[in-house]
Amino acid sequence: MNRKVYSADVLEKYILMFIKDGINYPTLVKEYGLSIHNTIFYQYVNKYRKYGLEALKPRKLNNIYSEEFKQKVVNAYLNDEGSLRDLTLRFNVPAVSTVSYWIMKYTEGKSSKSYSTKPEVYTMKMRKTTTSERIEIVKDCLSNNLSYVQTAKKYQVSYNNVYSWVQKYKKHGSEGLIDGRGRRKPSTIQTETEQLRTEIAVLKAKNEYLKTENAVLKKLEEIERGSILKEHDMKRNFKPSPASKKKDSK
């Protein structure tokens, strides 16, 4: 499909055909000549519903956002107030990649002063993960002192997800990773198999923690026991000097 650049007025006509006339996307493409990817078209539809015609008008390449605004968007993501796509729509930011870039900058501690956003190509690799996978990813990141970028590349997941999972694990432990957003699914939604897998993953993580803790305690006990035995041997092998014996006899 050859992509066309549409004016705001033309886009509005297609959107109204979709919303009011009930003409679906495939029909708009085949019979009415629409030449926009379905994902992009639905984004336009959502923006139009929320912000009207203004949201369809082209913006300048450099939209300047304040530090406070960027921080607000980042905090919303980290507080589980929506997905990247949800927040892009909610805060009327032109592209998902822009929001993703802000999150990456802030979580790496590299936030700069207000800057002009450009159409950066920051492709996020998204895939579904299980609870056990998320636990494995977080533990690998923490135990091997990997950066979020290294972990994301290693497991082919998004940088933002790695950061979010690590924070939830630190705050809530393994149970914070039971679903992708750190919130437990209702039991009525999870199947018995899903519940069992989740419980096993959490128990495995807890058992590994206990094993590590027990190993440390045993090591400390060995060190303490060794110190006591060493002290006992020193006392047993200690022989008083002749001078001290004479002094004691007096």
C-alpha positions in Angstrom: 0.0 0.0 0.0 1.4 3.4 -1.1 1.1 5.8 1.8 -0.5 9.1 1.0 -0.3 12.4 2.9 -3.8 13.6 3.7 -4.9 17.0 4.8 -6.8 17.3 8.1 -10.1 17.8 6.2 -9.7 14.7 4.1 -8.8 12.6 7.1 -11.8 13.9 8.9 -14.1 12.7 6.0 -12.7 9.2 6.2 -13.0 9.2 10.0 -16.6 10.3 9.9 -17.4 7.6 7.4 -15.9 5.2 9.9 -17.6 6.6 13.0 -21.0 7.8 11.7 -21.6 5.7 8.6 -20.2 2.5 10.1 -17.9 1.8 7.1 -15.1 -0.5 8.3 -11.4 0.0 7.6 -11.1 -2.7 4.8 -14.0 -1.2 2.9 -12.5 2.3 3.2 -9.3 1.0 1.7 -10.8 -1.1 -1.1 -13.8 1.1 -2.1 -12.9 4.6 -1.0 -9.1 4.6 -1.7 -7.9 5.1 1.9 -4.1 4.5 1.9 -3.1 4.6 5.6 -2.0 1.7 7.7 -4.8 0.4 10.0 -2.8 1.1 13.2 -2.2 4.7 12.1 -5.8 5.2 11.0 -7.2 4.0 14.4 -4.8 6.4 16.1 -6.2 9.2 14.1 -9.7 8.1 15.0 -9.0 8.1 18.7 -7.3 11.5 18.6 -10.2 12.9 16.6 -12.7 11.6 19.1 -10.7 13.2 22.0 -9.4 16.4 20.5 -11.4 17.1 17.3 -10.1 18.4 14.0 -7.0 20.1 15.6 -5.5 16.7 16.4 -5.4 15.9 12.7 -3.5 19.0 11.6 0.2 18.5 10.9 2.5 19.8 13.7 5.9 21.4 13.5 8.7 19.0 13.6 10.0 20.5 16.8 7.4 20.6 19.5 9.0 22.0 22.7 7.8 20.3 25.9 8.6 21.5 29.4 10.6 19.4 31.8 7.5 19.3 34.1 5.3 18.0 31.3 7.8 15.2 30.3 8.1 14.2 34.0 4.3 14.1 34.3 4.1 11.7 31.3 6.9 9.5 32.6 5.4 9.3 36.1 2.0 8.3 34.6 3.7 5.4 32.8 5.7 4.3 35.9 2.5 4.5 38.0 0.7 2.1 35.7 -1.8 4.7 34.5 -1.8 3.3 30.9 0.3 1.8 28.1 2.6 3.9 25.9 -0.2 4.2 23.3 -2.7 5.2 26.0 -0.5 8.0 27.3 0.4 9.2 23.8 -3.3 9.8 23.3 -4.1 11.1 26.8 -1.3 13.7 26.7 -1.7 14.4 23.0 1.9 13.6 22.1 2.4 13.0 18.4 4.2 9.6 18.6 4.6 6.6 20.9 8.4 6.7 20.2 8.6 10.2 21.8 7.0 9.0 25.1 9.2 6.0 25.0 12.3 8.1 24.5 11.4 10.3 27.5 11.0 7.3 29.7 14.4 5.9 28.6 16.1 9.2 29.4 14.5 9.7 32.8 15.0 6.1 34.0 18.7 6.2 33.0 19.1 9.5 34.9 19.9 11.4 31.7 17.0 13.8 31.5 18.1 17.1 30.0 16.5 20.5 30.0 13.6 21.2 27.7 14.4 20.1 24.3 12.8 19.9 20.9 11.4 16.5 20.1 12.3 15.2 16.7 11.0 12.2 14.8 13.5 9.9 16.5 13.5 6.3 15.4 13.3 4.5 18.7 11.9 1.1 17.9 10.7 -0.9 20.9 10.6 -4.6 20.7 7.4 -5.8 22.3 6.4 -9.4 23.0 4.3 -11.1 25.6 6.0 -12.6 28.6 5.0 -15.1 31.3 5.3 -14.5 35.0 8.3 -16.9 35.2 10.0 -15.2 32.3 9.6 -11.8 34.0 11.0 -13.1 37.2 14.0 -14.7 35.4 14.7 -11.4 33.5 14.6 -9.3 36.7 16.8 -11.7 38.6 19.3 -11.8 35.8 19.4 -8.0 35.6 19.9 -7.6 39.4 22.2 -10.6 40.1 24.5 -9.9 37.2 24.4 -6.1 37.5 23.2 -5.7 34.0 21.9 -2.4 32.7 18.3 -2.1 31.6 19.5 -1.7 28.0 21.6 -4.8 28.2 18.8 -6.8 29.7 16.3 -5.6 27.1 18.6 -6.6 24.3 19.4 -9.9 25.8 15.8 -11.0 26.3 14.3 -9.0 23.3 11.9 -7.0 25.4 11.3 -3.3 25.7 13.6 -1.2 27.8 10.6 0.4 29.6 9.2 -3.0 30.6 12.5 -4.1 32.1 12.7 -0.9 34.2 9.1 -1.2 35.3 9.5 -4.9 36.2 12.6 -4.3 38.3 10.9 -1.5 40.2 7.9 -3.6 41.0 10.1 -6.5 42.0 12.0 -4.3 44.4 8.8 -3.0 45.9 6.5 -6.0 45.9 8.8 -9.0 45.3 7.9 -11.8 42.8 4.2 -11.2 43.3 4.5 -7.8 41.7 5.3 -9.5 38.4 2.3 -11.7 38.2 0.9 -9.8 35.2 2.5 -7.4 32.8 1.5 -4.3 34.7 2.3 -5.4 38.2 -1.3 -6.0 39.1 -2.8 -9.4 39.9 -5.4 -10.7 37.5 -8.7 -11.6 39.1 -8.9 -15.3 39.9 -12.0 -15.6 37.7 -10.0 -14.5 34.6 -7.0 -16.8 35.2 -7.4 -20.4 34.2 -6.4 -23.1 36.7 -3.2 -23.8 34.7 -2.3 -20.1 34.7 -2.8 -19.9 38.5 -0.7 -23.0 39.0 2.1 -21.7 36.9 2.0 -18.4 38.7 2.1 -20.0 42.1 5.0 -22.2 41.0 7.0 -19.2 39.7 6.5 -17.3 42.9 7.4 -20.3 45.1 10.5 -20.9 43.0 11.6 -17.3 43.5 10.9 -17.5 47.2 12.8 -20.8 47.5 15.8 -19.5 45.7 15.8 -16.5 48.1 15.6 -18.7 51.1 18.4 -21.0 49.7 20.6 -17.9 49.3 19.8 -16.7 52.8 20.4 -20.1 54.3 23.8 -20.4 52.5 24.9 -17.1 53.9 23.8 -18.0 57.5 25.7 -21.3 57.2 28.8 -19.5 56.0 28.5 -17.2 59.0 28.1 -20.1 61.4 31.1 -21.8 59.9 33.2 -18.7 60.3 32.1 -18.3 63.8 32.7 -21.9 64.7 36.1 -21.8 63.1 37.0 -18.7 65.2 35.9 -20.5 68.4 37.9 -23.6 67.6 40.9 -21.6 66.7 40.7 -19.7 70.0 40.3 -23.0 71.9 43.4 -24.5 70.2 45.4 -21.4 70.9 44.6 -21.7 74.6 45.3 -25.4 74.7 48.6 -25.1 73.0 49.7 -22.1 75.0 52.6 -22.9 77.4 53.6 -20.4 80.1 57.2 -19.2 80.1 59.5 -20.2 83.0 59.6 -16.6 84.2 55.8 -16.6 84.6 55.8 -19.9 86.5 58.3 -18.6 89.0 56.3 -15.5 89.5 53.1 -17.5 90.1 54.9 -19.8 92.7 55.8 -16.7 94.7 
